[in-house]
Amino acid sequence: MMGCSNPHPHCQVWASSFLPDIAQREERCQRAYQSQHGEPLLMEYGRQELLRKERLVLTSEHWLVLVPFWAVWPFQTLLLPRRHVRRLPELTPAERDDLAFIMKKLLTKYDNLFETSFPYTMGWHGAPMGSEAGANWDHWQLHAHYYPPLLRSSTVRKFMVGYEMLAQAQRDLTPEQMSSSCTGLSRVLVAVATALVSAASSCPQAWGPPGVQYGQSGRSMTLCCPGVTAGVPVSWFRDGETRLLQGPDSGLGHELVLALADSTDEGTYICRTLDGALGGMVTLQLGYPPARPVVSCRAADYENFSCTWSPSQVSGLPTRYLTSYRKKTVPGADGQRVSPSTGPWPCPQDPPGATRCVVHGAEFWSQYRINVTEVNPLGASTRLLDVSLQSILRPDPPQGLRVESVPGYPRRLRASWMYPASWPRQPHFLLKFRLQYRPVQHPAWSMVEPAGLEEVITDAVAGLPHAVRVSARDFLDAGTWSAWSPEAWGTPSTGPGLCPYPAWIILVRSCLPSGPLPKEIPAGGKPYTQPKENPQMDSPAPPRPSLLPDPRPLDHRDPLEQMAVLASLGIFSCLGLAAGALALGLWLRLKPDGKDGPQKPGFLAPMIPVDKLPGETKKSVC
């Protein structure tokens, strides 16, 4: 990536007997400013950037990271100490520790900027050494430069073009844009960097309540006495025990080393100074580093989506989840530039601390990358998930499902429902539905796909309560079907009323032997109008379906319908037998006895001309 022969990270130290061109220009400018203003140039520049806060990326107790206004590379940064330091060996132990912390935070920001292992070239510029070390270098301020080559994404790099090499360097991003891009990641990355630095230190205490240290089961663990200065020898005891664990002559100072710590080592430890005074108390809790969480996302409409997650491994330690998202860009697209329109943005957890975050105002045709990072005192682990609203769209179940009987129709039920409240019903984003129903005690569901928000079931079983449920999906088949709505119950009308069967069935019924008519057709042939029922009694609370299957087969037929079908079958059978007998008779009459023998006269003989009959006088028969 960087044009070198070694693909792995590496470091080089260069020394020369002269000042190279860039270092020489820096030395000349710093010396001139010192002689004119009486203070180092970069010290004053750092104070001005702290006051303006326009190009700051990171700050700590001893260091600050900023984007210099003269930067050439898109994500170039400058690392400066807050006090006047000429060379690296002049740093105090506290400044060295803080330097590791802020460098880790900066590199984590770089990696998360395009969610890739971010390449960069970094170097320190300190005051000259060697034969020039004894000269006056008070004008020089120690600093480091970061030169990352990436421009718009993990695959697009910046190259110096002819005008830049021969005339003047040009910036693809302003320093303020670059600073805001990295600063937007701070909410997600500060806790990650804190956890990583805490896990890497010998005495991790940057997490959880004071006096609690965390370690990994099966690994060596170092406890630090919190009330004494580093290196001061102390004696260690278990709380409630008098047995000495480690004496002051161990050579470990204020530290206690536990080899291959396990669950028996958990608990509270006490450290005492040489005079027997209580130095402090430390509680040890063991667990495991975080693993990549399991993440899934779902969109209940075409404008918002939510993501939920769960740990893939129980760590046994206090855990946080940091969530963010960005809009993905297509490689090579003209508009593929780092800008506020592509993120990253924090994904707010709803409610705070829950294992769910919600993204509002998403674009239906865009793709997004979700970043869920699990953080505990032993480190951090990130899961990246690419999603599009078209694939994760799953509406909420329909609401307000009602099932009503149809007066006068003992085999019909009318079901109606409404759109889910979470779905913004617009002309271009409609829903389609599917409906399932079954009578009580029968586990098999029947299903239809209604055309709207209402459906009439025409083959219900008379007199039995029916369970009905509905689900929804995007009209253009984006995403998946919703979950089923809660079941609603209804019973077909059982009172007398108009005949629901076609006219041909009624005609067939009139040809059957006389007898009492079914209740559905009142005597006298006059239709009976069912009185209006009490709405509260229309759908009484039915019994819930039995968990045991009904041994009787499901029969949707009505007695009148059965009689009509039997009569129809009888009539068609008689007609079929008559037609078959006639055809057989014709065939037997017309069949000759021999190949050339005379035909026997029969009932068709008068239709044969007389002159064709042997031995007869030619005449015609009237």
DABEL-V63937 format. One record per residue. RES is the residue in one letter. PHI is phi in degrees with one decimal (NA if undefined). PSI is psi in whole degrees, 0 to 359 (999 if undefined). D_CENTER is the distance of its C-alpha to the mean C-alpha in Angstrom with 1 decimal. Layout:
# DABEL-V63937
((RES	PHI	PSI	D_CENTER) (RES	PHI	PSI	D_CENTER))
This chain:
# DABEL-V63937
((M	NA	320	32.3) (M	-94.6	2	35.0) (G	86.2	11	37.9) (C	-99.4	169	39.2) (S	-84.4	343	40.2) (N	-102.8	115	38.2) (P	-74.2	344	34.5) (H	-89.3	158	33.9) (P	-60.8	137	34.0) (H	-152.5	167	37.7) (C	-130.2	146	40.2) (Q	-131.9	146	43.6) (V	-119.1	121	46.5) (W	-109.5	137	49.0) (A	-134.8	140	52.5) (S	-142.5	163	55.2) (S	-85.7	6	58.7) (F	-143.8	166	57.9) (L	-86.0	122	55.2) (P	-62.4	171	52.9) (D	-60.6	312	52.6) (I	-65.9	314	49.3) (A	-63.7	327	50.4) (Q	-68.0	320	53.9) (R	-65.4	319	52.5) (E	-61.4	317	50.5) (E	-64.5	318	53.6) (R	-65.0	316	55.8) (C	-67.9	319	53.6) (Q	-66.4	321	53.1) (R	-66.1	318	56.8) (A	-64.4	319	57.8) (Y	-67.8	321	55.5) (Q	-62.5	316	56.7) (S	-68.3	334	60.4) (Q	-89.8	323	59.8) (H	-113.8	349	57.6) (G	79.5	14	58.3) (E	-149.1	157	54.7) (P	-62.2	144	52.1) (L	-62.2	311	50.3) (L	-71.5	336	46.8) (M	-66.7	314	47.3) (E	-66.8	322	48.0) (Y	-64.3	319	45.2) (G	-61.3	320	42.7) (R	-65.4	321	44.1) (Q	-64.7	320	43.8) (E	-68.5	325	40.1) (L	-65.2	324	39.5) (L	-72.8	319	41.3) (R	-77.1	323	39.6) (K	57.1	30	36.0) (E	-92.7	328	35.1) (R	-123.1	16	34.4) (L	-75.0	139	33.5) (V	-108.4	312	30.4) (L	-145.0	149	31.1) (T	-138.5	151	34.0) (S	-143.7	189	35.2) (E	-65.2	324	38.5) (H	-119.1	352	40.3) (W	-137.9	162	38.3) (L	-145.4	147	36.6) (V	-120.5	130	34.6) (L	-141.4	165	35.1) (V	-98.4	111	35.0) (P	-65.1	145	38.7) (F	-66.6	343	39.9) (W	-95.3	9	41.6) (A	-60.0	145	38.5) (V	-106.2	315	38.4) (W	-74.9	147	35.2) (P	-55.6	320	31.9) (F	-122.0	38	30.5) (Q	-69.9	139	33.9) (T	-134.8	162	34.5) (L	-126.5	129	37.5) (L	-106.4	123	37.7) (L	-129.8	141	40.7) (P	-77.5	153	42.2) (R	-76.9	334	43.2) (R	-106.1	170	46.8) (H	-75.3	113	49.3) (V	-132.4	132	48.8) (R	-93.3	323	50.6) (R	-139.7	161	49.3) (L	-59.3	319	46.7) (P	-62.0	345	49.3) (E	-82.6	355	50.0) (L	-70.1	143	46.6) (T	-80.0	163	46.7) (P	-56.5	321	44.7) (A	-65.0	321	42.5) (E	-68.3	325	42.0) (R	-66.4	317	41.1) (D	-64.7	318	38.4) (D	-67.3	329	37.0) (L	-64.5	317	37.0) (A	-62.2	321	34.8) (F	-65.0	312	32.4) (I	-74.2	329	32.2) (M	-65.7	320	32.1) (K	-63.8	318	29.1) (K	-63.9	318	27.3) (L	-65.0	315	28.3) (L	-67.8	327	27.2) (T	-66.5	321	23.8) (K	-61.9	316	23.5) (Y	-58.4	314	24.7) (D	-63.1	325	22.2) (N	-86.4	351	19.2) (L	-62.5	312	20.8) (F	-116.4	13	19.8) (E	54.3	52	17.6) (T	-150.9	165	20.5) (S	-70.2	106	23.6) (F	-78.6	120	25.6) (P	-78.7	149	29.3) (Y	-163.0	160	32.1) (T	-116.9	128	35.8) (M	-131.1	143	37.0) (G	-152.3	152	40.6) (W	-98.8	141	42.9) (H	-119.7	107	46.0) (G	-113.7	172	48.5) (A	-62.3	147	52.2) (P	-57.7	150	54.5) (M	-116.1	199	55.8) (G	68.9	225	58.7) (S	-66.3	341	62.1) (E	-95.2	2	60.6) (A	-63.1	329	59.0) (G	-79.1	351	62.1) (A	-72.6	171	62.0) (N	-82.7	112	60.7) (W	-119.5	32	57.0) (D	-67.3	343	56.2) (H	-79.0	347	54.8) (W	-90.0	136	52.0) (Q	-117.5	127	48.6) (L	-59.4	139	46.3) (H	-159.8	164	43.0) (A	-132.3	146	40.3) (H	-111.8	138	38.7) (Y	-114.5	126	35.2) (Y	-123.3	85	35.1) (P	-82.3	141	31.7) (P	-89.5	348	32.1) (L	-69.9	146	28.6) (L	-114.0	294	28.7) (R	-114.6	339	25.7) (S	-161.0	186	23.1) (S	-70.7	348	23.1) (T	-114.7	355	25.3) (V	-108.2	123	27.7) (R	-113.5	158	30.6) (K	-92.3	133	33.5) (F	-119.4	141	37.0) (M	-72.0	123	40.2) (V	-95.4	178	41.9) (G	-58.6	316	45.7) (Y	-63.8	323	46.0) (E	-69.1	323	44.2) (M	-77.7	332	46.3) (L	-107.6	343	49.5) (A	-128.6	287	49.3) (Q	-155.0	137	46.5) (A	-67.9	147	42.9) (Q	-121.3	148	40.3) (R	-103.3	137	36.9) (D	-86.4	336	33.8) (L	-131.4	144	32.2) (T	-73.5	155	34.1) (P	-56.5	326	34.1) (E	-68.0	321	32.7) (Q	-64.1	317	29.6) (M	-65.1	319	29.0) (S	-63.2	318	29.4) (S	-67.5	327	27.0) (S	-64.7	318	24.3) (C	-76.6	323	24.7) (T	-64.6	328	25.4) (G	-62.7	343	22.1) (L	-87.8	356	20.5) (S	-64.2	323	22.8) (R	-59.9	324	20.7) (V	-83.5	328	18.2) (L	-97.2	337	20.8) (V	-61.5	314	23.9) (A	-66.0	325	22.6) (V	-64.0	311	21.5) (A	-63.2	322	24.9) (T	-60.8	317	26.6) (A	-65.9	319	25.2) (L	-67.8	319	26.0) (V	-67.4	321	29.5) (S	-62.4	318	30.0) (A	-68.1	330	29.2) (A	-83.1	342	31.6) (S	-78.2	159	34.4) (S	-71.8	330	37.1) (C	-128.1	77	36.9) (P	-67.2	115	33.3) (Q	-133.7	17	33.7) (A	-93.7	24	31.2) (W	-144.5	140	28.8) (G	76.4	191	29.2) (P	-69.2	157	32.6) (P	-62.8	147	35.8) (G	82.5	6	37.7) (V	-114.8	128	34.7) (Q	-117.9	147	34.0) (Y	-118.3	147	31.2) (G	-147.9	170	31.6) (Q	-99.0	134	30.3) (S	-62.1	136	31.9) (G	85.8	1	34.3) (R	-115.9	159	34.7) (S	-70.7	144	37.6) (M	-130.3	136	37.3) (T	-114.2	122	39.3) (L	-100.2	143	40.0) (C	-117.8	135	41.6) (C	-72.5	116	44.2) (P	-73.6	343	42.8) (G	-101.5	8	46.2) (V	-128.2	164	48.2) (T	-73.8	148	48.3) (A	-57.6	134	46.8) (G	93.0	346	49.4) (V	-74.1	127	51.6) (P	-69.2	139	52.5) (V	-138.2	168	51.5) (S	-108.6	141	51.8) (W	-114.0	139	48.9) (F	-137.5	156	48.9) (R	-81.9	144	46.5) (D	-61.9	128	46.5) (G	86.6	1	49.2) (E	-122.3	151	50.9) (T	-100.6	351	53.9) (R	-68.9	130	53.4) (L	-76.0	125	53.0) (L	-86.0	318	49.8) (Q	-153.7	128	50.7) (G	-89.5	171	53.7) (P	-70.0	346	54.3) (D	-91.5	15	56.1) (S	-74.0	342	53.0) (G	82.8	5	52.6) (L	-98.8	1	48.9) (G	66.5	234	49.7) (H	-89.0	8	47.3) (E	-103.5	149	44.7) (L	-122.2	123	44.3) (V	-102.6	125	42.9) (L	-110.7	114	41.5) (A	-81.1	131	41.4) (L	48.3	62	38.6) (A	-64.1	142	37.5) (D	-134.4	189	36.4) (S	-61.7	334	35.9) (T	-71.4	343	39.7) (D	-88.0	351	39.6) (E	-69.5	146	37.2) (G	142.2	196	39.1) (T	-105.7	135	41.1) (Y	-117.8	147	43.5) (I	-118.9	135	46.5) (C	-117.5	137	48.1) (R	-126.1	144	51.7) (T	-77.4	179	53.8) (L	-63.1	331	57.2) (D	-86.2	7	59.0) (G	86.4	0	56.9) (A	-72.9	150	54.9) (L	-72.2	119	51.4) (G	-83.5	323	49.1) (G	166.2	176	45.8) (M	-130.0	139	43.4) (V	-129.6	131	40.2) (T	-104.9	126	37.8) (L	-99.3	130	35.9) (Q	-129.2	128	32.6) (L	-105.4	151	31.2) (G	-168.0	209	27.7) (Y	-134.1	153	25.4) (P	-63.3	159	23.4) (P	-70.2	150	19.6) (A	-108.6	167	17.5) (R	-65.3	125	14.2) (P	-70.5	159	11.6) (V	-91.4	122	9.3) (V	-123.3	138	5.6) (S	-140.4	150	3.2) (C	-129.0	152	1.9) (R	-149.7	141	5.6) (A	-112.7	122	8.6) (A	-85.6	347	11.9) (D	-150.4	187	14.0) (Y	-95.3	15	14.4) (E	-124.3	340	14.6) (N	-138.2	151	11.8) (F	-146.6	159	8.2) (S	-128.8	153	6.7) (C	-126.5	139	4.3) (T	-121.6	158	6.4) (W	-149.1	163	8.1) (S	-149.6	152	11.5) (P	-70.0	139	14.3) (S	-83.0	348	15.2) (Q	-151.0	134	18.8) (V	-76.5	121	20.7) (S	-88.6	335	22.5) (G	75.6	10	25.0) (L	-125.3	160	24.9) (P	-59.2	133	23.7) (T	-130.8	141	20.1) (R	-122.4	158	18.2) (Y	-124.7	128	14.7) (L	-110.2	128	14.6) (T	-127.1	139	11.7) (S	-152.2	170	12.1) (Y	-152.0	160	11.0) (R	-145.1	156	13.3) (K	-84.2	128	14.1) (K	-77.4	147	14.9) (T	-115.8	152	18.5) (V	-82.8	128	20.3) (P	-57.2	132	22.8) (G	89.1	355	26.3) (A	-69.7	150	25.5) (D	-64.4	325	28.2) (G	-90.5	13	25.9) (Q	-80.6	87	23.9) (R	-135.3	152	25.1) (V	-73.3	118	23.8) (S	-152.2	166	24.0) (P	-59.4	342	22.5) (S	-77.3	347	20.8) (T	-108.5	355	18.4) (G	89.3	195	17.6) (P	-80.3	156	16.5) (W	-126.1	151	15.9) (P	-68.2	142	15.0) (C	-98.2	104	11.9) (P	-66.1	133	14.0) (Q	-82.3	132	13.4) (D	-126.9	108	14.6) (P	-76.0	171	17.1) (P	-55.8	133	18.0) (G	88.6	354	17.4) (A	-79.6	165	14.8) (T	-91.7	47	11.7) (R	-155.9	136	9.7) (C	-131.9	154	9.6) (V	-123.7	134	10.1) (V	-108.7	120	10.6) (H	-102.7	149	13.8) (G	69.7	36	15.8) (A	-76.3	160	13.4) (E	-98.9	130	15.3) (F	-63.5	326	14.8) (W	-96.9	6	16.1) (S	-99.3	163	14.5) (Q	-111.5	147	11.9) (Y	-129.6	151	10.0) (R	-114.6	120	9.5) (I	-97.0	133	7.5) (N	-117.5	112	10.1) (V	-116.8	116	10.1) (T	-113.4	124	13.7) (E	-92.8	126	15.4) (V	-126.7	132	19.1) (N	-140.3	179	22.1) (P	-60.6	345	25.9) (L	-99.8	2	25.9) (G	146.3	200	23.4) (A	-145.7	150	19.8) (S	-142.0	135	17.0) (T	-116.7	140	14.1) (R	-117.4	125	10.9) (L	-106.1	131	9.9) (L	-131.7	124	7.0) (D	-92.9	128	8.2) (V	-135.7	156	6.7) (S	-133.9	145	9.3) (L	-61.8	330	9.9) (Q	-63.7	326	12.4) (S	-90.0	335	10.3) (I	-103.7	6	7.6) (L	-68.2	122	10.5) (R	-145.8	102	11.7) (P	-63.2	162	14.5) (D	-71.7	159	15.9) (P	-63.4	151	19.0) (P	-58.8	156	22.3) (Q	-117.4	164	24.5) (G	65.6	34	28.2) (L	-68.0	129	29.1) (R	-129.4	142	32.9) (V	-125.8	124	35.2) (E	-130.1	149	38.9) (S	-76.0	158	41.9) (V	-106.5	110	43.9) (P	-55.7	132	47.6) (G	86.4	356	50.0) (Y	-126.7	96	47.4) (P	-73.4	0	47.0) (R	-119.8	17	44.3) (R	-122.6	145	42.1) (L	-135.3	140	39.2) (R	-108.5	122	37.5) (A	-112.0	137	33.7) (S	-139.5	153	32.1) (W	-155.6	178	28.8) (M	-129.0	164	26.9) (Y	-63.1	149	23.7) (P	-63.5	145	21.0) (A	-62.6	334	21.5) (S	-78.7	351	18.0) (W	-97.3	115	18.7) (P	-75.7	103	21.0) (R	-72.4	109	23.5) (Q	-123.7	160	24.7) (P	-60.2	330	26.9) (H	-94.2	356	24.5) (F	-135.2	75	21.5) (L	-92.3	173	23.0) (L	-118.3	150	21.9) (K	-114.0	163	23.6) (F	-133.3	159	24.3) (R	-135.1	144	25.4) (L	-125.6	135	27.7) (Q	-120.1	146	28.8) (Y	-149.5	156	32.0) (R	-162.1	148	34.4) (P	-77.3	164	37.6) (V	-60.7	145	37.9) (Q	72.6	4	38.4) (H	-115.4	119	37.1) (P	-76.9	344	33.7) (A	-80.3	134	33.3) (W	-97.4	141	31.3) (S	-100.4	148	32.6) (M	-135.7	141	30.2) (V	-135.0	161	30.8) (E	-114.9	99	28.8) (P	-65.8	159	30.3) (A	-90.6	345	31.0) (G	-146.5	220	30.3) (L	-101.2	21	29.9) (E	-153.2	148	32.8) (E	-149.9	139	34.0) (V	-104.5	119	37.4) (I	-83.3	124	37.5) (T	-105.5	356	40.9) (D	-125.6	37	41.2) (A	-70.8	159	40.6) (V	-89.1	121	43.0) (A	-60.8	134	45.7) (G	84.2	354	46.0) (L	-107.4	138	42.8) (P	-65.0	144	39.7) (H	-122.8	139	36.6) (A	-94.9	136	32.9) (V	-131.6	140	30.7) (R	-145.5	158	26.9) (V	-136.2	147	24.8) (S	-133.2	166	21.3) (A	-133.5	160	20.1) (R	-153.9	157	18.3) (D	-57.0	140	18.4) (F	-61.5	332	22.0) (L	-98.6	18	21.3) (D	67.6	23	19.1) (A	-74.2	140	15.8) (G	72.4	215	12.8) (T	-132.5	172	14.0) (W	-69.4	150	16.4) (S	-74.5	171	15.8) (A	-68.0	162	17.0) (W	-72.7	145	20.8) (S	-69.9	162	22.6) (P	-58.2	144	25.0) (E	-68.2	141	28.1) (A	-116.0	151	31.2) (W	-121.0	146	34.7) (G	-156.3	153	37.8) (T	-122.4	130	41.2) (P	-59.2	153	43.2) (S	-64.7	138	46.5) (T	-111.6	356	49.4) (G	-79.1	166	52.4) (P	-66.8	154	54.8) (G	-173.3	197	54.0) (L	-68.7	147	54.0) (C	-70.3	125	53.9) (P	-88.0	3	50.4) (Y	-96.6	159	51.8) (P	-64.6	164	53.1) (A	-65.5	327	56.8) (W	-67.3	331	57.7) (I	-69.7	323	56.7) (I	-65.6	321	59.0) (L	-64.5	318	61.9) (V	-62.5	321	61.5) (R	-63.1	327	61.6) (S	-69.1	341	64.9) (C	-88.1	353	66.5) (L	-76.6	162	65.8) (P	-55.6	150	68.5) (S	-66.4	151	69.2) (G	174.0	182	67.5) (P	-67.3	134	65.4) (L	-77.2	153	62.6) (P	-61.7	159	59.0) (K	-63.1	336	57.9) (E	-68.8	335	55.7) (I	-113.2	106	58.8) (P	-68.9	152	61.3) (A	-62.3	149	65.0) (G	90.2	349	67.0) (G	75.9	2	64.2) (K	-87.8	131	63.2) (P	-64.2	144	59.5) (Y	-104.8	128	58.6) (T	-91.9	121	56.4) (Q	-71.8	131	54.2) (P	-63.5	153	54.6) (K	-66.6	128	51.7) (E	-89.6	159	49.8) (N	-68.0	125	48.5) (P	-57.0	328	44.9) (Q	-71.7	336	44.3) (M	-95.7	0	45.8) (D	-68.1	321	44.0) (S	-129.1	77	41.0) (P	-64.6	156	42.2) (A	-64.4	111	39.8) (P	-83.5	164	39.8) (P	-69.8	147	39.5) (R	-67.8	151	36.1) (P	-62.4	143	35.9) (S	-72.1	144	37.4) (L	-73.0	340	35.4) (L	-89.0	134	38.3) (P	-67.8	145	38.6) (D	-73.5	127	41.7) (P	-68.6	341	44.3) (R	-79.6	140	45.6) (P	-67.9	149	44.1) (L	-69.4	123	42.3) (D	-122.1	108	45.0) (H	-84.4	357	44.1) (R	-83.2	155	47.8) (D	-104.8	149	50.3) (P	-56.0	316	54.0) (L	-61.8	321	55.4) (E	-65.4	322	53.0) (Q	-62.7	315	54.1) (M	-62.7	319	57.8) (A	-64.7	319	57.3) (V	-64.4	319	55.6) (L	-64.6	317	58.5) (A	-62.2	317	61.1) (S	-61.3	317	59.5) (L	-62.3	321	59.5) (G	-63.9	314	63.1) (I	-61.8	314	64.3) (F	-65.9	329	62.5) (S	-67.4	316	63.9) (C	-61.2	314	67.5) (L	-61.6	322	67.2) (G	-66.3	319	65.9) (L	-65.8	318	68.8) (A	-61.6	315	71.4) (A	-63.3	320	70.1) (G	-64.4	319	70.2) (A	-64.4	317	73.8) (L	-61.4	316	75.0) (A	-63.2	320	73.6) (L	-65.1	319	75.2) (G	-62.8	316	78.6) (L	-60.4	321	78.6) (W	-68.3	320	77.9) (L	-68.2	322	80.7) (R	-68.0	323	83.2) (L	-86.0	351	82.6) (K	-77.9	124	82.6) (P	-74.4	156	86.0) (D	-75.4	321	88.1) (G	-136.4	180	88.8) (K	-67.6	315	88.2) (D	-120.2	8	91.4) (G	-70.3	160	92.8) (P	-70.9	151	93.6) (Q	-81.1	140	91.1) (K	-76.5	135	91.8) (P	-67.4	145	92.5) (G	-149.8	201	90.1) (F	-73.3	352	88.8) (L	-96.7	358	87.7) (A	-59.9	320	91.2) (P	-59.6	343	92.5) (M	-85.4	354	89.8) (I	-95.8	133	91.3) (P	-55.8	143	94.3) (V	-68.0	327	97.7) (D	-68.0	349	98.8) (K	-86.7	347	96.0) (L	-85.3	135	97.4) (P	-73.1	143	100.0) (G	74.0	12	103.6) (E	-113.5	150	103.2) (T	-74.6	143	105.1) (K	-66.4	115	103.1) (K	-157.8	169	102.1) (S	-111.8	150	99.2) (V	-105.9	127	97.9) (C	-83.4	999	97.2))
